[in-house]
Amino acid sequence: MDRYDAVVVGGGPSGATCARILAEKGARVLIVERETLPRFKLCAGCLSARIDPLLPKGWKKLVLNSIRGGYLGFRGMSYREVSSNLPVAYIVDRSGFDHFLVKEAVASGSDLWEGTEFVRFEGEGPLKVHTTKGTVLADFLIGADGFYSKVAKQTGFGKTRFFRSVEFWTEGEVTDKVVIDIGLVKRGYAWIFPKGELVSVGIASVGKDNLRKIIETYVAGNPFLKVRGVAGVKGWMIPFTEHWGDLQLGRGRVMLVGDSASMVDPLLGEGIYYGVLGGKLLAESIIRNPSNALDLYTLKVRETIFPELLYAGKIARTAYRFQRTAHRVGEKALLRFLYLLSGVTSYGELYRKGLVGFLISALNFENFLHIIIDKILRRR
């Protein structure tokens, strides 16, 4: 029976990054990928520019669109715009992007079993990892298999917070800017992202809204779209973290990363950047301290990724509660967000350096309006 230092389940950005870095350091690694690559992946494919230092050279040849700004709308109208001289984000097709990252991991020495299902694991060290292609021994098992992670499920973890999302592709009027619309759902947003010659149109919500009906209404009068119909809509789930207990990093020598760990921004559902960073932190933890890798990994995540998710959650809870006011002062918020995407600032800095005061002012403004409206209605 073959033995590996690590078996990585899932060939997405987090799993491929972890496998590549482990292999570069001399570890014997096996990637188990359910599909045959390249494979279709539902995702708007927006990468913040701050991800660049974390990726292997050559990834930019996969960029379909460079994003230099955006529009913030309220219920599909009244748009506010900001621009940047430099790209703040990049659009890729996840099929080619994921395949590129896996090929880089293989070029670094990882083995790849594609078209292979992870079945279960047993034992503690070495772990016996069962797949549809066979069974191997592993010192570490890494679950990078997404929202419905089988590794996480067997380890006893389940998702507690998530966006329900739908998406389709059509013709649009944007090529180097993204469109974000709020006010359509209680907590969530709609988007229009350029994707090559087409645009990705979608909506995400933490509620039980009829997303198909909402997106049809949204598309019907949208000024950024050439086609008013909706076709080929597909849906998926995006987990996210607001509190430390939402993160699922693993147990013992079984560890989780990316969507499997709920390592996703609770404001806009950005997961690729955090997944890639998490894959790097996990690989480094295994290399540096194989006897106590989970504790080191947990410490690294608590110091780097978690504060961002925590502050993004603080911003999200207030901004989504008072969406009309958030849109009213949208230029400032969008400009700060562009700084975040480019890596100039962080969610923590946004929260500490004025955004809290701005949102509190917005909260007071809306409360004032509610009081005035209530008094008017009472007089009637």
Contacts in CASP RR format, 6 or more apart in sequence:
PFRMAT RR
TARGET T0000
AUTHOR 0000-0000-0000
METHOD contacts of the structure
MODEL  1
MDRYDAVVVGGGPSGATCARILAEKGARVLIVERETLPRFKLCAGCLSAR
IDPLLPKGWKKLVLNSIRGGYLGFRGMSYREVSSNLPVAYIVDRSGFDHF
LVKEAVASGSDLWEGTEFVRFEGEGPLKVHTTKGTVLADFLIGADGFYSK
VAKQTGFGKTRFFRSVEFWTEGEVTDKVVIDIGLVKRGYAWIFPKGELVS
VGIASVGKDNLRKIIETYVAGNPFLKVRGVAGVKGWMIPFTEHWGDLQLG
RGRVMLVGDSASMVDPLLGEGIYYGVLGGKLLAESIIRNPSNALDLYTLK
VRETIFPELLYAGKIARTAYRFQRTAHRVGEKALLRFLYLLSGVTSYGEL
YRKGLVGFLISALNFENFLHIIIDKILRRR
1 135 0 8 1.000
1 136 0 8 1.000
1 137 0 8 1.000
2 30 0 8 1.000
2 136 0 8 1.000
2 137 0 8 1.000
3 28 0 8 1.000
3 126 0 8 1.000
3 136 0 8 1.000
3 137 0 8 1.000
3 138 0 8 1.000
4 28 0 8 1.000
4 29 0 8 1.000
4 30 0 8 1.000
4 111 0 8 1.000
4 136 0 8 1.000
4 137 0 8 1.000
4 138 0 8 1.000
4 139 0 8 1.000
5 22 0 8 1.000
5 27 0 8 1.000
5 28 0 8 1.000
5 29 0 8 1.000
5 138 0 8 1.000
5 139 0 8 1.000
5 140 0 8 1.000
5 286 0 8 1.000
6 18 0 8 1.000
6 19 0 8 1.000
6 22 0 8 1.000
6 27 0 8 1.000
6 28 0 8 1.000
6 29 0 8 1.000
6 30 0 8 1.000
6 138 0 8 1.000
6 139 0 8 1.000
6 140 0 8 1.000
6 141 0 8 1.000
6 142 0 8 1.000
6 286 0 8 1.000
7 29 0 8 1.000
7 30 0 8 1.000
7 32 0 8 1.000
7 127 0 8 1.000
7 129 0 8 1.000
7 136 0 8 1.000
7 138 0 8 1.000
7 140 0 8 1.000
7 141 0 8 1.000
7 142 0 8 1.000
8 15 0 8 1.000
8 16 0 8 1.000
8 18 0 8 1.000
8 19 0 8 1.000
8 29 0 8 1.000
8 30 0 8 1.000
8 31 0 8 1.000
8 32 0 8 1.000
8 110 0 8 1.000
8 142 0 8 1.000
8 143 0 8 1.000
8 144 0 8 1.000
9 32 0 8 1.000
9 118 0 8 1.000
9 141 0 8 1.000
9 142 0 8 1.000
9 143 0 8 1.000
9 144 0 8 1.000
9 145 0 8 1.000
9 149 0 8 1.000
9 150 0 8 1.000
9 151 0 8 1.000
10 31 0 8 1.000
10 32 0 8 1.000
10 33 0 8 1.000
10 34 0 8 1.000
10 118 0 8 1.000
10 143 0 8 1.000
10 144 0 8 1.000
10 145 0 8 1.000
10 146 0 8 1.000
11 19 0 8 1.000
11 31 0 8 1.000
11 33 0 8 1.000
11 37 0 8 1.000
11 98 0 8 1.000
11 101 0 8 1.000
11 102 0 8 1.000
11 144 0 8 1.000
12 41 0 8 1.000
12 98 0 8 1.000
12 101 0 8 1.000
12 102 0 8 1.000
12 144 0 8 1.000
13 97 0 8 1.000
13 98 0 8 1.000
13 101 0 8 1.000
13 258 0 8 1.000
13 272 0 8 1.000
13 275 0 8 1.000
13 276 0 8 1.000
14 144 0 8 1.000
14 257 0 8 1.000
14 258 0 8 1.000
14 259 0 8 1.000
14 260 0 8 1.000
14 263 0 8 1.000
14 275 0 8 1.000
14 276 0 8 1.000
14 278 0 8 1.000
14 279 0 8 1.000
15 31 0 8 1.000
15 142 0 8 1.000
15 143 0 8 1.000
15 144 0 8 1.000
15 257 0 8 1.000
15 258 0 8 1.000
15 279 0 8 1.000
16 31 0 8 1.000
16 98 0 8 1.000
16 101 0 8 1.000
16 102 0 8 1.000
16 104 0 8 1.000
16 105 0 8 1.000
17 54 0 8 1.000
17 55 0 8 1.000
17 101 0 8 1.000
17 105 0 8 1.000
17 275 0 8 1.000
17 276 0 8 1.000
17 278 0 8 1.000
17 279 0 8 1.000
17 280 0 8 1.000
17 283 0 8 1.000
18 142 0 8 1.000
18 144 0 8 1.000
18 257 0 8 1.000
18 278 0 8 1.000
18 279 0 8 1.000
18 280 0 8 1.000
18 282 0 8 1.000
18 283 0 8 1.000
19 29 0 8 1.000
19 31 0 8 1.000
19 102 0 8 1.000
19 105 0 8 1.000
19 108 0 8 1.000
19 110 0 8 1.000
19 283 0 8 1.000
20 56 0 8 1.000
20 101 0 8 1.000
20 104 0 8 1.000
20 105 0 8 1.000
20 108 0 8 1.000
20 110 0 8 1.000
20 283 0 8 1.000
21 279 0 8 1.000
21 280 0 8 1.000
21 283 0 8 1.000
21 284 0 8 1.000
21 287 0 8 1.000
22 29 0 8 1.000
22 110 0 8 1.000
22 283 0 8 1.000
22 286 0 8 1.000
22 287 0 8 1.000
23 29 0 8 1.000
23 105 0 8 1.000
23 108 0 8 1.000
23 109 0 8 1.000
23 110 0 8 1.000
24 108 0 8 1.000
25 283 0 8 1.000
25 287 0 8 1.000
27 286 0 8 1.000
27 287 0 8 1.000
28 111 0 8 1.000
29 105 0 8 1.000
29 109 0 8 1.000
29 110 0 8 1.000
29 111 0 8 1.000
30 110 0 8 1.000
30 111 0 8 1.000
30 112 0 8 1.000
30 113 0 8 1.000
30 136 0 8 1.000
30 138 0 8 1.000
31 102 0 8 1.000
31 105 0 8 1.000
31 106 0 8 1.000
31 110 0 8 1.000
31 111 0 8 1.000
31 112 0 8 1.000
31 113 0 8 1.000
32 113 0 8 1.000
32 116 0 8 1.000
32 117 0 8 1.000
32 118 0 8 1.000
32 129 0 8 1.000
32 131 0 8 1.000
32 133 0 8 1.000
33 102 0 8 1.000
33 112 0 8 1.000
33 113 0 8 1.000
33 114 0 8 1.000
33 115 0 8 1.000
33 116 0 8 1.000
34 115 0 8 1.000
34 116 0 8 1.000
34 117 0 8 1.000
34 118 0 8 1.000
34 145 0 8 1.000
35 114 0 8 1.000
35 115 0 8 1.000
36 114 0 8 1.000
36 115 0 8 1.000
37 98 0 8 1.000
37 99 0 8 1.000
37 102 0 8 1.000
37 114 0 8 1.000
38 95 0 8 1.000
38 96 0 8 1.000
38 98 0 8 1.000
38 99 0 8 1.000
39 95 0 8 1.000
39 98 0 8 1.000
39 99 0 8 1.000
40 95 0 8 1.000
41 94 0 8 1.000
41 95 0 8 1.000
41 98 0 8 1.000
42 94 0 8 1.000
42 167 0 8 1.000
42 234 0 8 1.000
42 235 0 8 1.000
42 236 0 8 1.000
43 94 0 8 1.000
43 272 0 8 1.000
44 91 0 8 1.000
44 167 0 8 1.000
44 191 0 8 1.000
44 193 0 8 1.000
44 195 0 8 1.000
44 200 0 8 1.000
44 202 0 8 1.000
45 91 0 8 1.000
45 92 0 8 1.000
45 93 0 8 1.000
45 94 0 8 1.000
45 97 0 8 1.000
45 193 0 8 1.000
45 195 0 8 1.000
45 200 0 8 1.000
45 272 0 8 1.000
46 67 0 8 1.000
46 89 0 8 1.000
46 90 0 8 1.000
46 91 0 8 1.000
46 178 0 8 1.000
46 193 0 8 1.000
46 270 0 8 1.000
46 272 0 8 1.000
47 89 0 8 1.000
47 90 0 8 1.000
47 91 0 8 1.000
47 92 0 8 1.000
47 272 0 8 1.000
47 273 0 8 1.000
48 88 0 8 1.000
48 89 0 8 1.000
48 270 0 8 1.000
48 273 0 8 1.000
48 340 0 8 1.000
48 341 0 8 1.000
48 342 0 8 1.000
48 343 0 8 1.000
49 86 0 8 1.000
49 87 0 8 1.000
49 88 0 8 1.000
49 89 0 8 1.000
49 90 0 8 1.000
49 341 0 8 1.000
49 342 0 8 1.000
49 343 0 8 1.000
50 273 0 8 1.000
50 340 0 8 1.000
50 341 0 8 1.000
50 342 0 8 1.000
50 343 0 8 1.000
51 272 0 8 1.000
51 273 0 8 1.000
51 276 0 8 1.000
52 60 0 8 1.000
54 273 0 8 1.000
54 276 0 8 1.000
54 277 0 8 1.000
54 280 0 8 1.000
55 101 0 8 1.000
55 276 0 8 1.000
56 101 0 8 1.000
56 104 0 8 1.000
58 100 0 8 1.000
59 97 0 8 1.000
59 100 0 8 1.000
59 101 0 8 1.000
60 90 0 8 1.000
62 92 0 8 1.000
62 93 0 8 1.000
62 96 0 8 1.000
62 97 0 8 1.000
62 100 0 8 1.000
63 90 0 8 1.000
63 91 0 8 1.000
63 92 0 8 1.000
64 91 0 8 1.000
64 92 0 8 1.000
64 93 0 8 1.000
64 194 0 8 1.000
64 195 0 8 1.000
64 196 0 8 1.000
65 90 0 8 1.000
65 91 0 8 1.000
65 175 0 8 1.000
65 176 0 8 1.000
65 193 0 8 1.000
65 194 0 8 1.000
65 195 0 8 1.000
65 196 0 8 1.000
66 87 0 8 1.000
66 89 0 8 1.000
66 90 0 8 1.000
66 91 0 8 1.000
66 176 0 8 1.000
67 87 0 8 1.000
67 88 0 8 1.000
67 89 0 8 1.000
67 90 0 8 1.000
67 91 0 8 1.000
67 176 0 8 1.000
67 177 0 8 1.000
67 178 0 8 1.000
67 194 0 8 1.000
68 83 0 8 1.000
68 84 0 8 1.000
68 85 0 8 1.000
68 86 0 8 1.000
68 87 0 8 1.000
68 88 0 8 1.000
68 176 0 8 1.000
68 177 0 8 1.000
69 81 0 8 1.000
69 82 0 8 1.000
69 83 0 8 1.000
69 84 0 8 1.000
69 88 0 8 1.000
69 176 0 8 1.000
69 177 0 8 1.000
69 178 0 8 1.000
69 334 0 8 1.000
69 338 0 8 1.000
70 81 0 8 1.000
70 82 0 8 1.000
70 83 0 8 1.000
70 177 0 8 1.000
70 178 0 8 1.000
70 179 0 8 1.000
70 180 0 8 1.000
70 334 0 8 1.000
70 338 0 8 1.000
71 79 0 8 1.000
71 80 0 8 1.000
71 81 0 8 1.000
71 174 0 8 1.000
71 177 0 8 1.000
71 178 0 8 1.000
71 179 0 8 1.000
71 180 0 8 1.000
71 224 0 8 1.000
72 79 0 8 1.000
72 80 0 8 1.000
72 81 0 8 1.000
72 180 0 8 1.000
72 181 0 8 1.000
72 182 0 8 1.000
72 327 0 8 1.000
72 330 0 8 1.000
72 331 0 8 1.000
72 333 0 8 1.000
72 334 0 8 1.000
73 79 0 8 1.000
73 80 0 8 1.000
73 179 0 8 1.000
73 180 0 8 1.000
73 181 0 8 1.000
73 182 0 8 1.000
73 327 0 8 1.000
74 181 0 8 1.000
74 182 0 8 1.000
74 183 0 8 1.000
74 323 0 8 1.000
74 324 0 8 1.000
74 327 0 8 1.000
75 181 0 8 1.000
75 182 0 8 1.000
75 183 0 8 1.000
75 184 0 8 1.000
76 181 0 8 1.000
76 184 0 8 1.000
76 190 0 8 1.000
76 218 0 8 1.000
76 221 0 8 1.000
76 222 0 8 1.000
78 327 0 8 1.000
79 179 0 8 1.000
79 223 0 8 1.000
80 327 0 8 1.000
80 330 0 8 1.000
80 331 0 8 1.000
80 334 0 8 1.000
81 177 0 8 1.000
81 331 0 8 1.000
81 334 0 8 1.000
82 331 0 8 1.000
82 334 0 8 1.000
82 335 0 8 1.000
82 338 0 8 1.000
83 177 0 8 1.000
84 338 0 8 1.000
84 342 0 8 1.000
86 342 0 8 1.000
87 342 0 8 1.000
88 338 0 8 1.000
88 341 0 8 1.000
88 342 0 8 1.000
89 178 0 8 1.000
89 341 0 8 1.000
91 193 0 8 1.000
91 194 0 8 1.000
91 195 0 8 1.000
91 196 0 8 1.000
93 195 0 8 1.000
102 112 0 8 1.000
105 112 0 8 1.000
106 112 0 8 1.000
113 131 0 8 1.000
113 133 0 8 1.000
115 133 0 8 1.000
116 131 0 8 1.000
116 132 0 8 1.000
116 133 0 8 1.000
117 131 0 8 1.000
117 132 0 8 1.000
118 129 0 8 1.000
118 130 0 8 1.000
118 131 0 8 1.000
118 145 0 8 1.000
118 150 0 8 1.000
118 151 0 8 1.000
119 130 0 8 1.000
119 131 0 8 1.000
119 132 0 8 1.000
119 150 0 8 1.000
120 130 0 8 1.000
120 150 0 8 1.000
120 154 0 8 1.000
121 127 0 8 1.000
121 128 0 8 1.000
121 129 0 8 1.000
121 130 0 8 1.000
121 141 0 8 1.000
121 151 0 8 1.000
121 154 0 8 1.000
121 254 0 8 1.000
122 128 0 8 1.000
122 130 0 8 1.000
124 252 0 8 1.000
124 253 0 8 1.000
125 139 0 8 1.000
125 253 0 8 1.000
126 137 0 8 1.000
126 138 0 8 1.000
126 139 0 8 1.000
127 137 0 8 1.000
127 138 0 8 1.000
127 139 0 8 1.000
127 140 0 8 1.000
127 141 0 8 1.000
127 253 0 8 1.000
127 254 0 8 1.000
128 135 0 8 1.000
128 136 0 8 1.000
128 137 0 8 1.000
129 135 0 8 1.000
129 136 0 8 1.000
129 137 0 8 1.000
129 138 0 8 1.000
129 141 0 8 1.000
139 253 0 8 1.000
139 290 0 8 1.000
140 253 0 8 1.000
140 254 0 8 1.000
140 255 0 8 1.000
140 286 0 8 1.000
140 290 0 8 1.000
140 293 0 8 1.000
141 151 0 8 1.000
141 253 0 8 1.000
141 254 0 8 1.000
141 255 0 8 1.000
142 151 0 8 1.000
142 254 0 8 1.000
142 255 0 8 1.000
142 256 0 8 1.000
142 257 0 8 1.000
142 282 0 8 1.000
143 149 0 8 1.000
143 151 0 8 1.000
143 152 0 8 1.000
143 254 0 8 1.000
143 255 0 8 1.000
143 256 0 8 1.000
143 257 0 8 1.000
143 260 0 8 1.000
144 256 0 8 1.000
144 257 0 8 1.000
144 258 0 8 1.000
144 260 0 8 1.000
144 279 0 8 1.000
145 151 0 8 1.000
145 152 0 8 1.000
145 260 0 8 1.000
146 258 0 8 1.000
146 259 0 8 1.000
146 260 0 8 1.000
147 159 0 8 1.000
147 162 0 8 1.000
147 236 0 8 1.000
147 237 0 8 1.000
147 238 0 8 1.000
147 239 0 8 1.000
147 259 0 8 1.000
147 260 0 8 1.000
148 237 0 8 1.000
149 157 0 8 1.000
149 256 0 8 1.000
149 259 0 8 1.000
149 260 0 8 1.000
151 254 0 8 1.000
151 256 0 8 1.000
151 260 0 8 1.000
152 158 0 8 1.000
152 248 0 8 1.000
152 250 0 8 1.000
152 256 0 8 1.000
152 260 0 8 1.000
152 261 0 8 1.000
155 248 0 8 1.000
155 250 0 8 1.000
155 251 0 8 1.000
155 254 0 8 1.000
155 256 0 8 1.000
157 248 0 8 1.000
157 250 0 8 1.000
157 256 0 8 1.000
158 248 0 8 1.000
159 237 0 8 1.000
159 239 0 8 1.000
159 262 0 8 1.000
160 246 0 8 1.000
160 262 0 8 1.000
161 206 0 8 1.000
161 239 0 8 1.000
161 240 0 8 1.000
161 241 0 8 1.000
161 242 0 8 1.000
161 246 0 8 1.000
161 262 0 8 1.000
161 266 0 8 1.000
162 206 0 8 1.000
162 237 0 8 1.000
162 238 0 8 1.000
162 239 0 8 1.000
162 240 0 8 1.000
163 188 0 8 1.000
163 204 0 8 1.000
163 205 0 8 1.000
163 206 0 8 1.000
163 237 0 8 1.000
163 238 0 8 1.000
163 240 0 8 1.000
163 269 0 8 1.000
164 204 0 8 1.000
164 205 0 8 1.000
164 206 0 8 1.000
164 207 0 8 1.000
164 208 0 8 1.000
164 209 0 8 1.000
164 211 0 8 1.000
164 235 0 8 1.000
164 237 0 8 1.000
165 202 0 8 1.000
165 203 0 8 1.000
165 204 0 8 1.000
165 205 0 8 1.000
165 211 0 8 1.000
165 235 0 8 1.000
165 236 0 8 1.000
165 237 0 8 1.000
165 238 0 8 1.000
166 202 0 8 1.000
166 203 0 8 1.000
166 211 0 8 1.000
166 212 0 8 1.000
166 215 0 8 1.000
166 233 0 8 1.000
166 234 0 8 1.000
166 235 0 8 1.000
167 200 0 8 1.000
167 201 0 8 1.000
167 202 0 8 1.000
167 233 0 8 1.000
167 234 0 8 1.000
167 235 0 8 1.000
167 236 0 8 1.000
168 200 0 8 1.000
168 201 0 8 1.000
168 202 0 8 1.000
168 215 0 8 1.000
168 230 0 8 1.000
168 231 0 8 1.000
168 232 0 8 1.000
168 233 0 8 1.000
168 234 0 8 1.000
169 195 0 8 1.000
169 198 0 8 1.000
169 199 0 8 1.000
169 200 0 8 1.000
169 201 0 8 1.000
170 198 0 8 1.000
170 199 0 8 1.000
170 201 0 8 1.000
170 219 0 8 1.000
170 225 0 8 1.000
170 226 0 8 1.000
170 227 0 8 1.000
170 229 0 8 1.000
170 230 0 8 1.000
170 231 0 8 1.000
171 197 0 8 1.000
171 198 0 8 1.000
171 199 0 8 1.000
171 225 0 8 1.000
171 226 0 8 1.000
171 227 0 8 1.000
172 192 0 8 1.000
172 194 0 8 1.000
172 198 0 8 1.000
172 199 0 8 1.000
172 224 0 8 1.000
172 225 0 8 1.000
172 226 0 8 1.000
172 227 0 8 1.000
173 223 0 8 1.000
173 224 0 8 1.000
173 225 0 8 1.000
173 226 0 8 1.000
174 192 0 8 1.000
174 193 0 8 1.000
174 194 0 8 1.000
174 199 0 8 1.000
174 224 0 8 1.000
175 194 0 8 1.000
175 196 0 8 1.000
176 194 0 8 1.000
177 194 0 8 1.000
178 191 0 8 1.000
178 192 0 8 1.000
178 193 0 8 1.000
178 194 0 8 1.000
179 191 0 8 1.000
179 192 0 8 1.000
179 193 0 8 1.000
179 224 0 8 1.000
180 189 0 8 1.000
180 190 0 8 1.000
180 191 0 8 1.000
180 268 0 8 1.000
181 189 0 8 1.000
181 190 0 8 1.000
181 191 0 8 1.000
181 218 0 8 1.000
182 188 0 8 1.000
182 189 0 8 1.000
182 190 0 8 1.000
182 319 0 8 1.000
182 320 0 8 1.000
182 323 0 8 1.000
182 326 0 8 1.000
182 327 0 8 1.000
183 189 0 8 1.000
183 323 0 8 1.000
183 324 0 8 1.000
183 327 0 8 1.000
184 190 0 8 1.000
184 203 0 8 1.000
184 214 0 8 1.000
184 218 0 8 1.000
185 203 0 8 1.000
185 205 0 8 1.000
185 207 0 8 1.000
185 209 0 8 1.000
185 211 0 8 1.000
185 214 0 8 1.000
186 205 0 8 1.000
186 206 0 8 1.000
186 207 0 8 1.000
186 209 0 8 1.000
186 320 0 8 1.000
187 205 0 8 1.000
187 206 0 8 1.000
187 207 0 8 1.000
187 316 0 8 1.000
187 320 0 8 1.000
188 203 0 8 1.000
188 204 0 8 1.000
188 205 0 8 1.000
188 206 0 8 1.000
188 320 0 8 1.000
189 203 0 8 1.000
189 204 0 8 1.000
189 268 0 8 1.000
190 201 0 8 1.000
190 202 0 8 1.000
190 203 0 8 1.000
190 204 0 8 1.000
190 214 0 8 1.000
190 215 0 8 1.000
190 218 0 8 1.000
191 200 0 8 1.000
191 201 0 8 1.000
191 202 0 8 1.000
191 203 0 8 1.000
191 204 0 8 1.000
192 199 0 8 1.000
192 200 0 8 1.000
192 201 0 8 1.000
192 202 0 8 1.000
192 222 0 8 1.000
192 224 0 8 1.000
192 225 0 8 1.000
193 199 0 8 1.000
193 200 0 8 1.000
194 200 0 8 1.000
199 224 0 8 1.000
199 225 0 8 1.000
201 215 0 8 1.000
201 218 0 8 1.000
201 219 0 8 1.000
201 225 0 8 1.000
202 215 0 8 1.000
203 211 0 8 1.000
203 214 0 8 1.000
203 215 0 8 1.000
203 218 0 8 1.000
204 238 0 8 1.000
204 269 0 8 1.000
205 211 0 8 1.000
212 230 0 8 1.000
212 233 0 8 1.000
215 230 0 8 1.000
215 233 0 8 1.000
216 229 0 8 1.000
216 230 0 8 1.000
219 225 0 8 1.000
219 227 0 8 1.000
219 228 0 8 1.000
219 229 0 8 1.000
219 230 0 8 1.000
220 228 0 8 1.000
220 229 0 8 1.000
221 228 0 8 1.000
238 259 0 8 1.000
238 264 0 8 1.000
238 269 0 8 1.000
238 271 0 8 1.000
239 259 0 8 1.000
239 262 0 8 1.000
239 264 0 8 1.000
240 246 0 8 1.000
240 262 0 8 1.000
240 264 0 8 1.000
240 265 0 8 1.000
240 266 0 8 1.000
240 269 0 8 1.000
240 309 0 8 1.000
241 247 0 8 1.000
241 262 0 8 1.000
241 263 0 8 1.000
241 264 0 8 1.000
241 266 0 8 1.000
241 306 0 8 1.000
241 309 0 8 1.000
242 266 0 8 1.000
242 309 0 8 1.000
242 310 0 8 1.000
242 313 0 8 1.000
242 316 0 8 1.000
242 317 0 8 1.000
243 310 0 8 1.000
244 302 0 8 1.000
244 306 0 8 1.000
244 310 0 8 1.000
246 262 0 8 1.000
247 261 0 8 1.000
247 262 0 8 1.000
247 263 0 8 1.000
247 301 0 8 1.000
247 306 0 8 1.000
247 309 0 8 1.000
248 256 0 8 1.000
248 260 0 8 1.000
248 261 0 8 1.000
248 262 0 8 1.000
249 255 0 8 1.000
249 256 0 8 1.000
249 261 0 8 1.000
249 294 0 8 1.000
249 297 0 8 1.000
249 298 0 8 1.000
249 301 0 8 1.000
250 256 0 8 1.000
250 261 0 8 1.000
250 294 0 8 1.000
251 294 0 8 1.000
252 294 0 8 1.000
253 293 0 8 1.000
253 294 0 8 1.000
255 282 0 8 1.000
255 293 0 8 1.000
255 294 0 8 1.000
255 297 0 8 1.000
257 263 0 8 1.000
257 275 0 8 1.000
257 278 0 8 1.000
257 279 0 8 1.000
257 282 0 8 1.000
258 264 0 8 1.000
258 271 0 8 1.000
258 274 0 8 1.000
258 275 0 8 1.000
258 278 0 8 1.000
258 279 0 8 1.000
259 271 0 8 1.000
259 275 0 8 1.000
263 271 0 8 1.000
263 274 0 8 1.000
263 275 0 8 1.000
263 278 0 8 1.000
263 301 0 8 1.000
263 305 0 8 1.000
263 309 0 8 1.000
264 270 0 8 1.000
264 271 0 8 1.000
264 274 0 8 1.000
264 309 0 8 1.000
265 271 0 8 1.000
265 274 0 8 1.000
265 308 0 8 1.000
265 309 0 8 1.000
265 312 0 8 1.000
266 309 0 8 1.000
266 312 0 8 1.000
266 313 0 8 1.000
266 316 0 8 1.000
267 312 0 8 1.000
267 313 0 8 1.000
267 315 0 8 1.000
267 316 0 8 1.000
267 319 0 8 1.000
267 347 0 8 1.000
274 305 0 8 1.000
274 308 0 8 1.000
274 309 0 8 1.000
277 304 0 8 1.000
277 305 0 8 1.000
278 301 0 8 1.000
278 305 0 8 1.000
281 297 0 8 1.000
281 300 0 8 1.000
281 301 0 8 1.000
281 304 0 8 1.000
281 305 0 8 1.000
282 293 0 8 1.000
282 297 0 8 1.000
284 300 0 8 1.000
285 293 0 8 1.000
285 294 0 8 1.000
285 296 0 8 1.000
285 297 0 8 1.000
285 300 0 8 1.000
286 293 0 8 1.000
286 297 0 8 1.000
288 296 0 8 1.000
289 295 0 8 1.000
289 296 0 8 1.000
307 346 0 8 1.000
307 347 0 8 1.000
307 348 0 8 1.000
308 346 0 8 1.000
308 347 0 8 1.000
308 348 0 8 1.000
309 347 0 8 1.000
311 346 0 8 1.000
311 347 0 8 1.000
311 348 0 8 1.000
311 350 0 8 1.000
311 351 0 8 1.000
312 347 0 8 1.000
314 351 0 8 1.000
314 356 0 8 1.000
315 347 0 8 1.000
315 350 0 8 1.000
315 351 0 8 1.000
315 355 0 8 1.000
315 359 0 8 1.000
318 359 0 8 1.000
318 362 0 8 1.000
318 363 0 8 1.000
319 326 0 8 1.000
319 333 0 8 1.000
319 359 0 8 1.000
320 326 0 8 1.000
321 363 0 8 1.000
322 359 0 8 1.000
322 362 0 8 1.000
322 363 0 8 1.000
322 366 0 8 1.000
324 366 0 8 1.000
325 362 0 8 1.000
325 363 0 8 1.000
325 365 0 8 1.000
325 366 0 8 1.000
326 333 0 8 1.000
326 359 0 8 1.000
326 362 0 8 1.000
328 362 0 8 1.000
329 358 0 8 1.000
329 362 0 8 1.000
332 358 0 8 1.000
333 355 0 8 1.000
333 358 0 8 1.000
336 345 0 8 1.000
336 350 0 8 1.000
336 355 0 8 1.000
337 350 0 8 1.000
339 345 0 8 1.000
339 350 0 8 1.000
340 346 0 8 1.000
340 347 0 8 1.000
340 350 0 8 1.000
END
